Amino acid sequence: MFADEIVVERKGIRTRLPLRALKGVEARGRGRRTLRIVLASPHTGSGTVSVRCHSASAVLVFAARATAAIPVRDREKARADKAARVTVEPIAGPVRERMSRAARWGWTAVALYAAVLPVLGLAKGWNSSLGLWAFAPLMLLPGGGMTWFAVSGARHRWIMRTRGITVVARHTDTDWGGEDESATYTYVYTDADGTVREHRGEGRPQSDDGEHTEVTYDLRHPDRSYARGDQSLTEYVAYWVAGPPVLLLGLYLAAGAVLS
């Protein structure tokens, strides 16, 4: 119960009962474990609202306090009061983060690959080909991951080059991380619509004064941004050099398991 209303929440529905709209609150039912809220006027909604509780003591205490808080008015004034209406609204559930498209494709590929394992064993027997199929993911997973990072990084840079807008961002926070973790730097910038946004990067963006740096953001998706120094050139090249060969080796092993 709040200062000027009683809020009942059940089955995903929130009912707000203003105290001005109530005639009384009573403890009813077997063992006096049912809270019966009586409305004062037809304008406020249905006649009663009942709430079942396990504790009779809690019901009695709540009913007494709610009854004492109801304002005293004559019957005609209560009927004329149309402002005190009962409102019903759905309760918003927790927001669930949607899995990215890349993650969905990745998990789908893993499930399909695992599903082929028993089929291959039944078709070719439990021989060396099955061992190759089981060993191939040791190359496919890291190779595919590095290749994905390389391709997505190249795509990101291309998007920033073709439709990016460069602005000056201000340094606001530094998270130094753990012993073996890279520091994360946070910069804020204002997009073309006047919205203040954040850019976070693990590599320290290049800056003349240490407080400001140039950040390029995607005009279509302003939350997607890039600053020089976010990813070192050595790391970027390493993904391209190591990723595709390891991925091709994994594909070669998987193909050998099927064709042998």
Buried (B, 14 or more C-beta within 10 A) or exposed (E): BEEEBBEBEEEEEBBBBBBBBBBBBBBEBEEBBBBBBEBBBEBBBEEEBEBEBEEBEEBBEBBEEBBEBBEEBEEEEBBEBEEBBBBEEEEEEEEEEEEEEEEEEBEEEEEEBEEBEEEBBEEBEEEEBBEBBBBBBEBBBBBBBBBBBBBEBEEBBEBBEEEBBEBEBEBEEEEEEEEEEEEBBBBBBBBEEEEEBBBEBBBBBEBEEEEBBBBBBBEEEBEBBBBBBBBEEEEBEBBBEBBBEBBBBBBEBBEBBEEE
